[in-house]
Amino acid sequence: MKINEGESGAAGHAERGPIDASRIPRFAGPPTFALLPRRDEVTHCDVAVVGVPFDSGTSYRPGARFGPAAVRQGSRLLRPWHPGLQVAPFGVQQVADAGDIACNPFDIKEAIDQIEAGATALLTSAGHLLAIGGDHTIAYPLLCATRQRFGPLALVHFDAHLDTWQTYFGAPLTHGTPFRRAAEDGLFLNGHSMHIGIRGPLYAPSDLTEDAELGFQIISAMDVGRTGIDGVAAAIRAQVGDRPVYLSIDIDVLDPAHAPGTGTPEAGGLTSRELLGILRGLAGTRLVGADVVEVSPAYDHAEMTAVAAAHICYELLALMALRG
């Protein structure tokens, strides 16, 4: 198989990039993210893309366990050069697809432990992780592994929902509780973390007051419309400063018109252009890890959600290539 040679750059020489699409059609290439090499095909790895096909923490529509495969399929048209940020995300750093972290679909606690162990093991041989879910439960063990590697994190959470509830039906580990558990474990920095895109009905006013006690600043979806892309990006940069940043992106931060294939859709969300623009505005921040979750392909149309998620992943890889 013909493989593109990587370019030298700040992160060192990238051994292998995506396949040469002028020689092998993208629809015929390997089933890896962006047609990248597998982790076992390269000797070093700056960023490992890993799937976490787990959705047993879902409260409404299931199916995000099939998200990693769908996003990989949606990534086939990604190309090596990012014109907006003037960077080659696969050239200045070695990016590889590490496959999936297998975890128990019947025991959430065991699955959490397996995800943390899998992420921790990957971080012993890869510089950074970009995880594709799966439901948002997986953010908790991923934060555990990333916090252990990089220290206290500024958490920037893009979502329609807060995901800081105490329990759901008495269960402490679900896709609605990961950041409550993360706060209890001191995984992110109080006062330097944010929710972006929050909208929709809540259970009670206390949802907001209890969330504020965890140290989050909220920029709602309506605020995004009023403040604009540049204003939101500036607010995030001011909040996180020069601290290590973890980005957790629930695809339902996008309006269902842009991302119908998700488990808990809410009207009034961001456009894909707004989200990509905000991410682009974070160039130079110290992005050390990220996840993109809640793609449920059974509810998707024409791969709209999978393609959007793939482009979000591409922006994240570009940010990692440019991190300060």
N, C-alpha and C positions, 0 to 999 in steps of 0.2 A: 504494500500500500504506500502510495506517495504521501509523505507528510511535509508540510511547510516547515522550513527551518525558522526558529524564532529569531527575534532581533535582540541585540545587546541593549541593555538599559540600566536604570538605576538599581533595579533589583537583581542584576546579574543576567547572564545569558540564559534566555529561555530555550530549553532543549528542543521542544516540539510544540507547535501550535496546532490549529485546526487543520483538517485535510485540505488539500488544494482543490477548491471547488471548480476550478477550470479544467481539472482532470477527472475528478470523481463527482458526479452530481450530488447535491446535498441530500436529496431523497434516497440516495443509495449509500450514504456514508454510515459510519458506526453510530449506534444508538446512544451516544454520550452527549453531554451538554455541549452545544455549539460544535459538535463533531470534534471535540478535543480528545487528546490521548487519555487512556485510563491511567490511574495513579501508578499501577504496576509497570507501566511502559516508560516511565521517566525516573531518573535517579534522584532528583530533588523536586520539591513542590513548594511554590510560594503560596498558592491558594488552592485548596482542595474543595471542589464542588461535591456535596454529598446529599443524597436523598434520605429522607426520614419518612417512610410510608406508614404513618401511624395516624389513625383518626378515631380511636376509641374514647377520646375525651370530647367528642362532638355532641352538642346539645340539640341540634335540629337536623339539618340534612347531612347525611354521611357521604363519604366518597373521596375525601382528601387523601386517603391512603394511595390513591391512584395519581395524585398530583405530581410527584417527581417524574414519573414516566411521561405525563402530558406536557410538563414544562420542558423536558428534554426534547420532545417532539417539536414543541413550539419554538425552540431555539435554533432550528436548523438553518434559518435564513440570517442569523447573526453573522456579521462580517468583521474582519480583523481591525479596521480603523474606525475610531470614534471621532467624527469630525467636530462635534460640539466641544469636547474637552481636549482635542488635539493629542490623543494618546492611543497607543495600540495595547489594549488590555491584555491580549494574549502574547504580546511581543516583549514588553519590558518586565514581565513576570511569568514564571512558569505556572500555568493553570492546568489542572488535571481533574478528571472525573473519578471520584473515589467510590462510585457505586452507591449502594444503599446501606444504612444501618438497620439490620434486621432486629425487630423487637416484638415482644409478646402482645398480640392483639386482644387478649382476654384478661390481662392483669396490668392495670395502668401503672401501679407502683413499680413492678418489675420492668415494664417498658421504659419508664423514666430512668431507672438505674442503667439499663442497657444503652440508652441513648447517651447518657453522660459518659459511660465507659467508652463507647464507640467514638464519641467526639474527642475525649481526652486522648485516646490512643492515636487518632489521626493528627492531633496537634503535637504529638511527639516527633512527627516526621514532616509535617506541613506547617508553613508559617501562619496561615489563617484559614478559617472555614467559611464557606458560603453554603448554608443548608437550605434545602428545598423540602417543604412539608407536603403532606401531613397537616394536622390541625395545630392550633396555636399552643396546645399543651407542650409541644416539643421545645418551645422557647425557654422554659424553665431549666431543663437539663443542659441545654446548649449554653445558657448563661452561666450555669455552674462550671462547666468546663472552661469557658472563655475567661471568667473571673479568676479561676485558678491559674491560668496562664499569664494574663495581662494585668491583674490587679483590679481595683475598683473601676467600674465602668460608668460612663454617661450613657444612659439608655434612651434612644429615640424610637418611639413606638408609633407606627402608622396603622390606623385601624378605625373602623366605625364604632368600636366598643372599647370600654376601658380595660377589660380583662383583669380587674383588680378585686373581684368579688371574693368574699370569704370562702364560700362553698357553693356547690350547686347540687341540689338533692342530697345534701350532706356529704358529698364527695369533695375532698380538698384539692384534688388534682384533675382539672378539666381545662378545656380551652378558654374558659372564662375566669380562671384563677391564677395563671402562671406568674403574673407580676406581683400578686399578693404574696405568693410563696417566695418569690425572688426578693421582695422587700424584707420579709422575715429573716432571710438568710444573709442580708446585707450584700446582695450581688450587684446592686447599682447605687449610684451616688444620689442621695437625697438632695434635692435642690438643683441638680444639674441634669435632670431627665424630663422627658416631654411625651405627651400624647399628641398626635397630629391627625386630624380628620374625624374626630369624634362627632357623632350625630345620632339622631333617633331617640325614641322613648327610653326612659330608665325605669327601674323598679321604684325608686323613691329619691327625694332630694339628698338623702344620706349617702347615696352612691357617689356623689360628687364631693361631699365633705370628707368622707372616708378616704377617697382617692387623694385628695389634697394633702391629707395627713402623711401620705407616703412620699411627698415631695415632688409630685409631678406638676408641671405647667401644662395647661391644655390649650391647643389651638384647634378650634372646632372646624368642621368642614365649611360652615358659613364664614368663619374668620378667614379661611384660606381665600374665599371669594372676595372678601373685602380688602385683605392685606396684599394679596397677589403673591406670585411665585417668589420674587426677589425678597419681599418683606418676610415671608415665612422662612426662607433659607437663612436670612440674616438673623432672625430670632433664634433659630436652632443653633447657629454658630455662636451666638452670644451666650446661650445657655450651656453649651458643652465646652466651650473654650478649647484649651489644648489637651483635654483629658482623653483617654482611650474611649472610643465610641463604639457602641453596639447598636445596629439598626435592626429592628424587628418589624417586618412589613406583612400585615394581613392583607391579602388581595381585596378584601371587602372594603378597604379604605376607598377604593374606586367605586364610582356609581355603578349600579347593575347594568346600565347601558354600555359600560366599558368592560365590565367583568361579571357577566351573569353566572359563571360557573363557580359558585362558592356556596358555603353552607348556611350562612346567616346574612343574606343581602339586606341592605338598608338604602332607601331612596335618598337622593341629595348628596351623593359623594363626589369625590374629586374626579376630574377627567384624567386619562392616562397622560396627557400632555402636562397637566399641572404637577402630577407626581414625578414624572421624569425630570421636569424642570427644577423642582425643589431639590431632588437628589443631586442634580448637576450643580446646583448652587452650593453644595457641601464639599466641593473639591478642596483638598488641602487639609481637611479634618483628619484626625487620627483614627480612621475606621479600622478596627481590629477584628470584627466578626459581624455576621449578618444572617438573617433567615428571611425567606419568603414563603408564606404559608397559606393554607386554606383554599387552594385551587382544587375544585371538585369537578372533574371533567364530565361527569354524567349530566351536569346542568349547563355545560358550556354550549356555545353555538359557533361553528366554523372556527374553532380554536381561538376565539377572541380572548378569553381569559388566559389561556396558556401562553399565547403570544405576548400579551401584556406582561405576564409574570416573567417570561424569558427576557424581555427588554429591561425590566426592573433589575433582574440579575446582572445583565450586561452593564447597567449604570453602576451597580455596586462593585463589579470587578474593575471598572474604570476608576472609581474612587479609591479602591485599594491600590491601583497602579500609581495614583497621584497622592497617596496619603502623606500628611505632613510628618 
